[in-house]
């Protein structure tokens, strides 16, 4: 017995088969016509077939002559576009100020005179006489400003703070004694209850004049103080200008102020001025935590904006091995702020080349204009008085080539991101439906045909995604292989002084592999198996790029990262340009006009991404020359960064060591040059000039921090024996008292007198443990049973450092061992004849930062 439904279905199936056979015949005829036309114009045949769909089923459209851009012309146009975007970025970087925007209220010439005055004394390490000379200079300048503005509507109060205390951060303990800060309080004569804090530091690392880090910031602050003090209109709130004298010593100056100064309780927010380079533009690279009103103030008030939330999230991720006073104010003061730093030319950061003449006066002018405008805006705002009401939330912010700032709340950003992600999904779904509707009537009888066509598009899209991802992976592996070869050949960091050499080598390797994978896929699969035309491929890979950027957009949004605005731009602008130019490509084809207009639509996101790429390389390339870590291969890092960019765009010591036995007698001693390499390549380029420095004196850690005077931890070092150096003021270490307590423990009190920077490494004897300790700040600390490392810094007129330990003894011999390192950063004791002679043997292109250190080990 027959089933009517089966008969009807069979008839429909037959109908479908006849229609599909007819369509195949029509397609073959069209392919033959396309081949004939391609023989006359080889660049237009494939595109013609793709651009004719979808066509009307009822009326055939009139014939329109379409133009198609040759591949060679397209490549030239694309390279020209990328080159133009890069030129715009470089012009923007070099354009420090826009003269028409400067208010004229900030005097950069006078600030330059302050910079020369501060740096004229040379290196200014904490506890050195040069620090006090600088303090006197700053006080004289502040007193002049107070005299000039005495008849005005503001009052100025100056306080020289000399705090002592203990800072614990990242497992390190730092005790400081009588360091020097200068705090200046500017407020209306009627008084103020709420204050902004502006912070800079005038101390330096050894052997550097510190013009950019951070004398120029202090110079700018002096002139900002002068400008605000002479305003005719009284400020609504006050400003505290902190010139701190101990930032380079574990951020101690800011800690001493925010935890001990009575004015600190009135601070509601801060602006920290720093440097990670020399000159150029100052970048807002960190804000918050939360408190979006601070970013809004910068967006509204900055005269020459230069800021990016991408920099903030990269820095706060810990990827950059650095910290600023921002962390101290945030963690110990619980106040929000803005962190601003110069980032250009980091190659000479913390070296003798950080001199005033390397800082262009336009850099000073733009920094002064910005700081003055932002501070003035903040102290006149209502948010400062009640910042708790505006505490929550984050901001998405970035500048566009320094011309303008864009900022909006992160919540709004999340909504915008989701809207455009959904729009992308709808667009791709529409493309899938469009593919299924081409050439058929969507009746019930042809449902299978329509679905099959839609599935083919989805399959092609997935295959194209796999091709793109494979090309990225292969490009990265190729570049890493090239980087390994460069390293094995002994040519690591050949690009350090020639950035474009890295781009040329690693960029060409990455681009070449990407092109190879795409060419193979096009020739072996899309042409031979799928018979897909070039324009169809272009459409398909456009959809792939859109899909991948959309996935990145959703991922960053889900993680709550404000940097999601970058993939948002790479979704909105290409998609918008494509839709706006849809009618043009239908009527004119992929012509020169269409391509040019499409690239114009991509200009904004591409120029911004290229600017971010410039900032990344400007920041990280110099860091690779001073990380001193053999675990990170600079060429691998640089190659990876270049690959990522390609994908997106389609120190030295002279030391004396002494070891003392349990009875206090000198057990052993030696002297030599302890060489710490901050360069990844180690001593391989130094050995030809100084043959004694070779692998035979390469040190290997055995015990007690390698028994060397650690100032900062460097894994690669060499120890070359040399005659003993005797500082003018040698270390004086004494056991003052030893008492047995009723609890069976032993209290031991010590005194140390030495240079401004010392460290103490404490290790209990076998089986013994530390029960308590006091470092001189009057605070007891418990629970440190094992060894501990304590950093100690003091001002010029500090007293003897007295500290004690309570020890739980053990039957074994020995209670405790103490290793005391003394670093002579200033005065006549920082050099010796032997050290000077040794330094002269280094080639001129080496910057050796050197001083005398002593290392004493005492066992009790």
N, C-alpha and C positions, 0 to 999 in steps of 0.2 A: 504494500500500500504506500503510495507516494505521499510526501509531506509538502504542501504548497509553499511553506516558508523556505524549505530547502531549495525548491525550484526557483523561487524568486531570488534567493541569495545567489544561486548559480548564475542566473541571468545577469544580476548586477556584477558578479565577478567577471563574467564574460565581457560585459560592457566596459568595465574598468580596464581589462586587458586590452580591448580594442583601442580604447582612448590612449592608454600608455604606449601601445605600439605606434599609434598615429603621432603621438608627441615625440617618440624616439626618431621617427622618420623625419618629422619637421626639424628636430634638433640637428640631425645629420645634414639636412639641406642647408640649415643656417651655418653649421660648421664649415661646409664646403664653400659657401659664400664668403665666410670670414677668412678662410685660407686664401681665396682668390684675392680678396682686398688686401690681406697682409702681405701678399707677394708684391703689391704695389707700394704699400706703406707698412713696413714690418712693425712699427711701434704702435699701431693703432688697432690692429685686428682684435686682440684679446679684450681690450677695454670696451670695444664697441658692443660686444655681446653682453657684458655685465651691466653696462650703463643703459641698455634698452629695457631692463626689467626693473620694476614691474610695468607691463604695458596694459593698456585698456583692452578689455575683451570685446567691447561693442564697436569701438571706432579706432581705427589705426591712426596714431598721431602723425602729423605732417613730418616729413623728413627734415631733420636739422643737422647741419654740418657741425660735428664735434671736433675739438682740438685735443691732442694728447701730448703731454710733455715727455720728451725722451728721457731715459734713465740718466744719461750723462748730464743733461741739463738739470735734472732734479737733484743729483748729487752736488753739482756746483752751487745750486741755489741753497741747499741745506747747509753746506759748509760755509757759505757766505752769511747765512742767517746766524749760525752759531758763532762765527767770528765777530759779527756785529754785536751780538749780545755780550760777548766777552769784552769787547772794546768799551761798551757802555758801563760794564762793571768796573773796569780799570779807571775810566774817567770819573766815575762816582767815588771811587776810593781815593783818588788823588785830589778831588774837589773837596777840600777840608771845610771851607765856609762858603756860604752864599752871602755876598756882601750886603745885598739889599735887606737881608733878614736880621743882621746884627743891630742891636738896639743902641750901641754906642755907650752904654752904661758901664761896661766892663773894659778896663784899660789893660790890654795884653802887654803893652810895652813896659808898664810898671811891674806887672807880674813877672816879666822876663828878668827885670832887675832883681826881684826877690829870688828867682831861681839861681841867678849867678851868685848872689850873696850867700845862699844856703850851701851850694855845692863848692864854694871857694875853699872851705876848710878840708875838703877831701872826704875820705871814708869816715862814717859816723856810726861806729858800732856802740851798742848799749854799754854804758859804764866807762866810755872813753872820754878824755878831755874835750874831744871834738863835739861830743853831744852837748856839753855844757856851753860851749861857744855858740852852737846853734840855738840853744835855749835863750841865751842872752840876745842874739840877733832877733829872734822872733818876738821876744818881749819888747825890744826897742821899737819894732815896727808896729806892734799892737798898741803901744803907748802913743805913738804918733797918730794912729787912727783915732784913738780915744780923744786926743787933744783936738783934732780937726772937727770931730762930731760933737764936741762938748755942748755946744749951743743948740744942737738939734733936738729931735724928739725921742732919741733913744739913749740908753745908758749901756756902758760896757764894763763888765767886771772880769778881772783876770785872776786865775788861781793856778799856781804851780803845784801840782800834786806829785808826791813821792810815795807811792803805795808799796806795800809788801804783802805777799800772799802766796797761795798755792793754786796751781791750775792742773786739773786732771782732764786729759783729753786723749781719746784713742789708746788707752792703756798706758800713756806716758804721764809722768808726774814732773811738774816744773815748779820749783820754788824760786820766788824772786824777792829782792830786797832793795827798797828805795830806788826804783826806776823813776824816770822823769816824764811827766805829762804836763802839757799846758792846756788848760781849759779856759775858754773865753765865752762869757755869757752876754749875749746881745738881746735886749728886750726894750719894750716901750718904757718910758720913765714912770708910767703908772703901774708897771709890773706885769708879769705874765705867769700863768699857771701851767701852760703846756708849751713844750719845746720840741723843735726838730734838732737832731744831732747831725753835724757834718764832721766826718772823720778823715784824717790823713795821718801818715807817719813820716817822721824825718830821720829815722835811723836807717842804716844800710847794712848790707852783707859785707864781709871783709873784702877789701881791695876794689870796691866799686864806689864811685862818687854818687851813684843813685840819683841821677837827674830825673829820670822818668819814674823810677821806683824809690821814693815817692815824693821827691822834692818839688816837682812841678805841681803836684796836687796841693801841697802846702802853700805854694806860691799863688795858685788860683784861689785858695780859701782866704788868703790874706786880702786879696782884692775884692772878693765877694763880700767879706766882712766890711771893707771900706765902703762899698757901694750900698749895702743894706743899712749901714749906720748913718749914711748921709741922705737917706730917703726923707722927703718932706712929710710924707704920709706915714703915721705911726703903724707899725706892724700889729696885726691882731694877736699873734703869738710870738714866742721868742725862738732864738737859735743858739745852740751851744756848739762852738767850734772847738773840736778836740785835735790838738797837735800831739799825737802820741809818740813816745820815744822808744818803743820796744815792740814793734810788729814783727821784725825779722827774727826775734828771739821767742818763737812759739806763741806769737800773738798775745804777749803778756801785757802790753800797754793798754789795749782795749779792755782786757779782763780786769786790770787794776782800776780802771775808771768805772765800768758798768757795775762792778760788785761792791765798790767801796766809796765812790764819790757821792756826796749828798745830792748833787744836782741830777744824778742819774735817775732818781725816782720821778722826775718831771718829764723825762724824755718819752715821747709817744711814737716816734719813728726816726729813722736815720738814713743818711746818704753816705756811703763809704766810697772813697776815691782810692783806686789802686792802679797797678800796672802789671801786665804780663808781657809787655814789649816796650819799645821806645818810640814815642811819638805817634803820629797818625791820628786816627779817630778814636774817641773813647766810647766803648761799647757797654750798653746796659745788658749784662749777661746773667743777672740774678735779681729776683725781687721776692717779696713776701717774707715769711710764709703767708699765703692767702692775701688778705687786705688789698683787693683790686683797686681801691681808690688811689693807691700810690702809683700804679701803672697809668691810671687815667690821668693823674696829674702830670706825668711825664708826657703822655700823648698830647695833652692840651697845651703844655707850656714849653716843651723843648724847642729851641730855635733851630738846631741842626740835629734832628733825630737820628739815632743809630742804635737800634735795639732789636732783639730777637728772642722770642720764647724758646726757640730751638736751642740757643746757647745756654739758656737757663736750665733746661732739662738735661742737656749733655753734661754741664758742670755739676749739677746736683746728683747725677748718677754716679759720681766718683771716678769717671773715666779720665778726667784731667787730674794729675797728681799735684794738687795745690789746694790751699785754703787761704781765706782772707779773714779780716776782722768781722766780716758779715756773720760768720759762724758764731763768734763770741757774743755779739749783740743778740743774735737770734736765740741761742741756746742758754745763755746765762742772764740775759736781760729780758727775754721774752718779748721783744719788740720787733716789729717788721721794718723792712728797709729796702733800699735800692743799692745794688753793687755795680759800680762803674769802673772800667779799667781800659787803659791803652793796650792794644793787642798787636800792633804792627811791629815788624822788625824784632821779633823775639830772639833772633840770633845773638844779639848783644845784651840781652837781659841778664842782670846780675854779673856783669863784667866791667872791666875798666873803661870800656867804650861807651858806657851809659853816661854820656856827657851832655851839658846844656846845648852845645852847638848842633847836636843831632835832633833837637826838638824844634820843629818849625814854629814860628810865632803864630801861624794860623791854627796850629793844634792847640796852643794856649788860648787863643781867642775863642775858638768854638767850645772848648771845655768851660771857659768862663761864662760865655753866653748861656750855655745850657744849665750849668749849676746855679747861676744867679736866677735865671727864670724859673726853674723848678722849685728852688727853695722859696723864692718869693711867692709863688703860687701856693705852696703848701702852708706857709705860715699865715697866709691870708684866708685859708679855707676853713670851713666849719668842721670838716671831717677830722682834723687834727685834734680838736677838743674832745671829740667823742668817737674815737676810732673804733671802739668796740661795736658800735652800731653798723659799721661797714667792714667788719672783720672777715666775714666768710665769703668764699668764692675765689676763683682765679680768673685771670685774663689771658686771652689770646692777643699777642701783640707782635708787630714786626714793622720795619720801615721799608719803604720802596725806594731804593737807591739814595737814601738820605733826603729825599724830597718831601716826603710826608710820612706820617705814622698811621697805621691801622691798628685799632684795638677794639675788642668787644668781649663781653663776658663769656666765660667758658661754657656756661649753661646754654647760652644762645648758640655758641659754636657747636655744641653737641646736637642741638636741634637741626641746625643747618647741615651738619655732616650727614645726619640720618636722612634728611629730605633728599639730598643729592645722591646718596647711596641708593635710596629707593628709586629715584629717577633713572639712575643707571641700570638698575635691574629691569625697570619698565622698558627702557630703550632696547636692551638686549632681548627681552621677551618679544617686543614688537618686531625686531629683526628676525627672530625665529618664526613668528607668525607670518611675516612678510615672505620669508623663504618658502613656507608651506603653501602660500596662496598664489605663488607665481605660476601662471600657465594652467590653472585648473579652476573649475567651479566648485565651491565648497558645499556640495550637496551631500546627502547621506551616502550616496553611492561612491563618492570620491573621498570620503573621510580618511580611509587608509592611505591613500596617495598623499593627502595633505599632511597627515601625521608623519609619514615617512620622510617627506621633504623637510619638515621641521626638525626631525631627529638627525637628518644628515647635517644640518647647520650646527646643531648642538655638538655632534661628533666632531665636525671640523673645528669648532671652537676649542674643544678639549684637546684635540691633537695639536693645535697651534699653541695653546698654553704650555703643553709639554715641550714643544720645540723651543719656545722662549726660555723656559726654566732650564732646559738642558744647555742651551747656549750660554746662559749666565753661569751655570756650574762649571762648564768646560772652560769658559773664559777665566774664572777665578783659579781653577786648577792650573791652567796654562801660565798665568801670571805668577802664581806661587812657585811653579817649577823654574821659571826664568829668574825669580828672586833668589831661589836656592842656588842656581848656577852662579849668579853674580856674587853671592856670599862665599861660595866655595872657591871662587877665583880670587878672593881677597879684595874685591872691588865694592864691598858693602858701603852704602851711603855715598856713592859716587855723585848722587844727585843733590847732596846737601846744600851746596852753594849754587846749584843750577836746577831750579825746580822743574823747568820744562824738559830737562833730560829724563826725569822720571816719567813725565807725561808721554814723552816720545817713545820710550822703551815699553813701559808697562801699558800705556794707553793703546799703542799700536798692537801689542800682543792680545789685549782684551778685545779690541774692536775687530781684529783679524779673525779671532776664533768665533766671535758672534756672527760675523759675515759668513764664515765657512759653514757653520751649522745651518744658517738660514738658506744658503745657496744649495747645500746638499738636500735639505728638505724640499726646497722648491723644485729642484731638478729631478730627484728620485721619487718623490711622492706626489706632490701637488700637480706636476705636469704629466708624469707617466701613469700614475695610478688614478688620481682624482680628476685630471684634466681641468684644472682650475686656472683661470686667466690671471694676469698680473694685477689688474684692478680688483678682481675678487680677492686676491691675496692681500692687497693693501687694505681693503675693507675688513677682511678677517683679522689681520694683525692690529688694525686700529681697535677693533672690538676687544682683542686680547689685552692690549695696553690699558684700555678703559677698565676692563674687568680686574686686572691686577692692581691698578691704582685704587680702585674701589675697595678691594679686599684689604689693602694697606690702610685705607681710610677707616674702614670699620674696625680693624685691629687696634689702631691707635686710639680711636674713640672709645672702644671698650676698655682700654687700659687707662682712660682718663687723662691722656696726654694732649696738651694743647698744641703740640707740634703737628697734630692731624690736619692743620690748615694747609700744610704743604701738599699732601695728596689730594686735598679738597680742590686746590687750584688746578692740579693736574687732571681732575675730573671735570670741573666746571668749564674751563676755557676750551679744551679740545672738543668736548661734546657740544658746547654752545656754538663754536665755530662751525662744526660739522652740520648742525641743524640749520644754522642761518644761511649756509652756502649750499644747501641741498638743491634748491631750484637752479642755481648756477651750474652745478655739475650735471644736472639733468639736461640742460639746454646747450651748454658749451663743452661739457666733458672736463677731464682733468687737465685743463689748460694752464698756461703760465699765469693768467689772471687769477684763476681759482687757487693755485698753489701759493701765490704771493699773499692773497687775502687770508688764506688758511694759516700761513706762518705769522702774519700780523696778529691773528687771534691767539697764537701761542707765545707771543713776545713777552707778555707780563709774567706768566709762570716760569718760563725758561730763564729770563733775566734774573728773576728772584732766586731760582735754584742755583744758577751759576754764581750768584753773589754768596749764597750759603756755602757752595763748594770752595770759593776763594777764602772765605772765613775759616773753614775747616783746615785747609792746607796752611794758611797764614798762622794758625794757632798751633797745629800739631807738628809741622815740619821742624821747627826749631826744637821742640821738645824731644824729638828723636835723637838729637845730638847731645842731650845732657841727661838722658834717663839712666844711664849707667847700669842697665839691667840686661844681663846676658839671656835672660829668659824671654825677652821680647826682641825679635829680629826686626830691625827698622825697615829692611827691604820688604819683609812680609807685610808689615803694617802699611807702608807706602803703596805697595802693589795692590793691596786690598782696597785702599782708599781710591786709587786711580780706577780700579775695576768698578767700584761702586759708582763713581762719577760717570764712567763710560756707560754703565748700565742705565743710569738715570737719564742720561742724554742719549739714548737708544743705542875737681879740686885738689891740693897738695899740702903736705905737712912736713915739718922737721920736728922730730919728737925725741924725748929722752924717757926711758922706762926704768923703773926701780921696783924690785920685788923684795918685800920684807918677810922674815920668818916669824914664827909664833912668839919668840922672845923679843921681837922688835928689831933685831939685827938685820942689816942689809944682806939679803940672800943672793941677789944677782941684779945686774943693771946693764943696760946697753943704750945705744943712741943710733939714730939713723933717720933717713927720709922715708916717711910713710906716704906713699903715693896712692891716692884714690882716683880712679878713672871715671869721669862722668861721660866719657865717650864710649859708644858701643864697641868701637874697633880696638879699645884697650890701648896697649903700648906699641902696637905693630908699626905705627908710623913714627914713633919716638926712638925706638931702638937703633935705627941707623944713625941718629944724631948723638945718642947717649947709649953706647953699647952695654953699659953696666945694667941698664934697665931691661931685663929680659925675663924669660919664663923661669929661670933658675931662682929668682928672688920673688916669684909670685907666691903670695902667702896663702896658707890653708888654715882655716879656723880650727883650733883645737880646744880652747877653753877660755872662759871669761871674756866673752866678746872679742875673741882673738887676742886678748891682752893688748889692745890698742886703744888710744884715746878717742873713742867714737864721738863725733859731733853730729853727724847724720849717717845713717846706715847705707853704706855702699858695698855691694857684694864683691866687686873686683878691685884688688889692691895689691901693691908691691911694697916690699920693705928692703931698702938699701942701707946697710950699715954706714955710719958717718961719725965724725968726732962729736963729742958731747956738746950740747948747747946749754948755757947757764943763763936763765933769765935774770934780770936785775932784781926782781922781787919773787924769789922762789916760793913754792907752796909750803905753807906751815900747817901741818896736820898733827893734832894731839888727841890722846885719850885723856879726858879731863877727870873722869871718875868711873869706878866700877863698883856696883853694890849688889849684894845678894838679897833678894826679897823673901818675905815669909812664904810666898807662894812657890818657892823653889825656882824662880826665874832670876835672871841677871839683867840689871839695868846698866847700860854703858852709854856715857855721854862723851861726845866728841866736839872739837872745835876745828874749823878750817878757815884759813885766811889765804886768799890767792887772787887771781885775776877776775875780771868781770864775768867770765863764762867758765863754769866748771860743771862736771857731772859726777855722779856717785853711783856706782854699781854695787849693790849689797847682796851677798850670798851667805845664808846660814851654813854652818858646818854640817857634816854628815849626821843625820838624825836630829839636828837642832831645827828650831823653827822660830820665826819672828812672831811675837805676840802682839806688839804695839810699837808705835814709833811717833815721834814728833819732830817736824822738820825745821822748827824755828818760828812758825806762825802761831804757836800756842794751841794748835789743834791736835788732838790725839786721833790716831788712825789705827784701826784694828783689822785683822783678817788677812794680812799679807804673810803667809807662812813661807812662801818661797822667795826667790830672788826678785829684786825690784831695781829699776833704773830711775834715777832722779836727776833731772836737769836743774841747774842753779844759775841764776843771773843776778847781778846786783848793780846798783848805781855807783857813782864816783865816790861818794862819801859813806858807803855802807859799812856797818860794823862787822865783827867776826861772825861767821855762820856757825851757830851752835845747834846741835841736834842730838837726839838720843834714841836708843832702841831697847826694847824689852825682849829678851831672848829666852826661850825654853831650851836649856842645854840637853845634851845627850851624853851617854857614857863614852862616846868616841872623843878623840882629841880635837879641839878646835871649836870655838863658838861661832865665829863669824869672820868673813873676809870682806874687805872693802877696797874697791878700786876707785881711785880718785883721778879724774882727768882734768887738767888745767889748760885752758886755751888763751894764749896771749894775742888778742886781736888788735891791740893798740899800744902805743908807747914804744920806747926803744927795745923793750923785751920781745917784740914780735919778729925780729930779724936777728940773724947771726951771720958772721962772715962766710961760714961754710954754706949757709942757705943761699946767700946772695950769689956766691960763685956758682952754686949748682943751678940756680934759676937762669943764669946767663947762658947756660949750655942749651937751653931749649930753643927751638927755632922761633922765628918772629911770629908765625901764625898760631902759636900756642898761647892761650891765656891761663897761666898757673896762678890760682888763688892760694896763697901760702901764709903760714904763721908758725910760731913755735908752740908746741904742746908738750906737757909732761904727763907721765902716767905712773902712778904709785899704787902698789898693791900692799895692803896691810892685813895681816892675819892675827886673830886673837883667840 
